[in-house]
Amino acid sequence: MAETHVLFVEDDDVIREATQLALERDGFMVTAMPDGLAGLEAFRANRPDIALLDVMVPGLDGVSLCRRIRDESTVPVIMLSARADSIDVVLGLEAGADDYVTKPFDGAVLVARIRAVLRRFGHASGPDGNGGGAADAAVPDEPVLRFGDLEVDTEGMEVRKDGVPVALTPTEMRLLLEFSNAPGTVLSRDRLLERVWDYGWGGDTRVVDVHVQRLRGKIGQDRIETVRGFGYKLRG
């Protein structure tokens, strides 16, 4: 099995070196860079399986680097932020990140989150991990589902709006599949965290909220309804 290649961008020498060693001990191949511009060059040269980006790095900050990566690829991105309540967390998610981890972090927790993201994207997740992907989300029985002007091909993993293809990241596709499996049913944020983000424990619901907003921007603002105090539902 090929090693999972991690791009790690962090300007703190101690954190960068210690985290790189910890990830390599868990079987990952790591390319570690001290700033955003070097990180972008390394991404283009190596095409890693996943990117870990610290928000506050020089040259090109982590949020801007995430946007540049997302313009070129759907590779999974995890943001690293020093404050759980920082606006940087939301900015990173809005830029296209799939998840975030708050610093300081435990190495085992970081590895678990990396493997959870990789499972969702269908990559091997290190020597002890199993593959997965968007197809592992709740897939409806019908191969093609239609919700007004929205068409979801659950076999080809394609989405069309008014006949025009819609480009979704794997995380967005998994989220849409969960809604498509139960149109009109309210899905709680906790359920979506468990099913889409593979959290076996409570997580930050901002991850759900931001991804729902991103999905709405692609399939229509009115297609997913907010049910205040309970969650979201897909309009049939």
C-alpha positions in Angstrom: 0.0 0.0 0.0 1.4 3.4 -1.0 2.1 5.8 1.8 -0.4 8.6 2.3 1.4 11.9 1.4 0.7 14.8 3.8 1.6 18.5 3.0 2.1 20.3 6.3 2.5 24.1 6.3 3.5 25.5 9.7 5.9 28.4 10.4 6.8 27.4 14.0 9.9 25.2 13.7 9.3 23.2 16.9 5.6 22.4 16.0 6.5 21.7 12.4 9.3 19.3 13.2 7.6 17.5 16.1 4.3 17.0 14.1 6.2 15.8 11.1 8.0 13.2 13.2 4.7 12.1 14.8 3.0 11.7 11.5 5.9 9.8 10.0 5.9 7.4 13.0 2.2 6.7 12.1 3.2 5.8 8.6 2.5 9.0 6.7 4.9 10.6 4.2 5.2 14.3 5.1 6.4 17.3 3.1 6.7 20.1 5.7 7.0 23.8 4.6 7.5 26.9 6.7 5.4 29.4 4.7 2.4 29.6 2.4 4.3 30.3 -0.8 6.6 27.3 -0.3 3.6 25.3 0.6 1.8 26.2 -2.7 4.9 25.2 -4.7 5.2 21.9 -2.8 1.5 21.2 -3.4 1.9 21.8 -7.2 5.1 19.7 -7.3 3.9 16.8 -5.2 0.1 16.6 -5.4 -0.3 15.3 -1.8 -3.2 13.3 -0.6 -4.1 15.8 2.1 -3.0 19.3 3.2 -2.6 20.5 6.8 -2.5 24.3 6.8 -1.8 26.6 9.7 -3.9 29.7 9.5 -1.2 32.1 10.4 1.8 31.5 8.2 3.9 34.1 6.4 4.1 34.8 2.7 0.7 33.4 1.9 -1.6 32.9 4.9 -3.3 29.5 5.3 -6.8 30.7 4.3 -5.4 32.2 1.1 -3.4 29.1 0.4 -6.5 27.0 1.0 -8.3 29.0 -1.7 -5.5 28.6 -4.1 -5.5 24.8 -3.5 -9.2 24.6 -3.9 -9.1 26.5 -7.2 -6.9 23.6 -8.5 -8.0 20.5 -6.6 -10.5 18.8 -4.4 -7.8 17.3 -2.2 -8.9 17.3 1.4 -7.7 20.3 3.5 -7.6 20.5 7.3 -6.9 24.0 8.8 -4.9 24.4 12.0 -6.0 27.3 14.2 -4.7 28.5 17.6 -8.1 29.5 18.8 -11.3 27.5 18.7 -13.5 30.6 18.6 -11.4 32.4 16.1 -13.1 33.9 13.0 -10.1 32.2 11.2 -11.9 28.9 11.6 -14.9 30.0 9.7 -12.8 31.8 7.1 -10.9 28.6 6.5 -14.0 26.6 6.1 -15.5 29.2 3.8 -12.3 29.1 1.7 -12.9 25.4 1.1 -11.3 23.5 4.0 -13.0 20.3 5.0 -12.2 20.3 8.7 -10.1 22.1 11.3 -8.1 21.2 14.4 -7.4 23.6 17.3 -3.8 24.2 18.5 -2.3 23.0 20.7 -3.4 19.5 19.6 -2.6 16.0 20.7 -0.8 14.0 18.0 -3.2 11.0 18.3 -6.2 13.4 17.8 -4.6 14.9 14.7 -3.9 11.5 13.2 -7.5 10.4 13.9 -8.9 13.5 12.2 -6.6 13.0 9.2 -7.7 9.4 8.9 -11.4 10.4 9.2 -11.1 12.9 6.4 -9.2 10.5 4.2 -11.8 7.8 4.7 -14.4 10.3 3.4 -12.3 11.0 0.4 -11.6 7.4 -0.5 -7.9 7.4 0.3 -6.0 4.9 2.4 -5.6 6.5 5.8 -2.2 5.2 6.9 -1.2 1.7 7.8 -4.2 1.0 10.0 -6.8 2.8 8.0 -9.5 1.7 5.6 -10.6 3.3 2.4 -13.9 5.1 2.0 -15.3 8.0 0.1 -18.5 9.8 -1.0 -20.0 6.5 -2.1 -19.9 5.4 1.6 -22.4 8.1 2.5 -26.1 7.1 2.6 -26.8 6.5 -1.0 -30.5 6.4 -2.0 -31.9 3.4 -3.8 -32.8 5.4 -7.0 -29.8 6.0 -9.3 -31.0 9.5 -10.3 -33.0 11.7 -8.0 -34.7 14.9 -9.0 -35.6 17.8 -6.7 -37.1 20.6 -8.8 -34.3 21.8 -11.1 -31.7 19.7 -9.2 -30.6 16.3 -10.4 -28.5 14.0 -8.3 -26.8 11.0 -10.0 -26.0 8.7 -7.1 -24.1 6.2 -9.3 -22.0 8.6 -11.3 -21.6 10.9 -8.3 -22.7 13.9 -10.4 -25.0 16.8 -9.8 -26.7 18.9 -12.3 -28.8 22.1 -11.9 -31.0 23.0 -14.8 -29.0 20.4 -16.8 -25.7 22.1 -16.0 -23.1 20.1 -14.1 -22.3 21.4 -10.6 -18.8 20.9 -9.2 -18.9 19.7 -5.6 -16.1 18.7 -3.3 -16.4 15.1 -1.9 -17.5 16.5 1.5 -20.2 18.6 -0.2 -21.3 15.5 -2.2 -21.6 13.4 0.9 -23.6 16.1 2.6 -26.0 16.3 -0.4 -26.3 12.5 -0.4 -27.4 12.6 3.2 -30.1 15.1 2.4 -31.1 13.3 -0.8 -31.6 10.1 1.2 -34.3 11.7 3.3 -35.9 14.7 1.5 -38.2 16.6 3.7 -36.7 15.1 6.8 -35.0 17.3 9.3 -31.4 16.2 9.9 -29.7 17.5 13.0 -26.2 18.9 13.0 -25.0 16.1 15.2 -26.3 13.5 12.8 -24.6 15.2 9.9 -21.3 15.5 11.9 -21.5 11.8 12.5 -22.5 10.7 9.0 -20.6 13.1 6.9 -17.6 14.1 9.0 -17.2 10.6 10.7 -17.2 12.2 14.1 -18.0 9.5 16.7 -18.3 12.3 19.2 -19.7 15.8 19.4 -18.0 18.3 17.2 -18.1 21.9 16.2 -21.4 22.5 14.4 -19.9 25.5 12.5 -18.3 22.9 10.2 -21.9 21.8 9.2 -23.2 25.3 9.0 -20.5 26.6 6.7 -20.7 23.6 4.4 -24.4 23.9 4.1 -24.0 27.5 3.1 -21.4 26.5 0.5 -23.7 23.8 -0.8 -26.6 26.2 -1.0 -24.4 28.6 -3.1 -24.0 25.8 -5.6 -27.4 24.1 -5.8 -29.7 27.0 -4.8 -30.2 29.0 -1.6 -33.8 27.8 -1.2 -33.1 24.1 -1.8 -31.9 23.4 1.8 -34.2 24.8 4.5 -33.1 25.7 8.0 -35.3 24.4 10.7 -34.4 26.6 13.6 -33.3 24.7 16.7 -33.3 21.3 14.9 -31.2 21.3 11.8 -31.7 21.3 8.0 -33.8 19.5 5.5 -33.8 19.2 1.7 -36.9 20.5 -0.1 -38.4 17.9 -2.4 
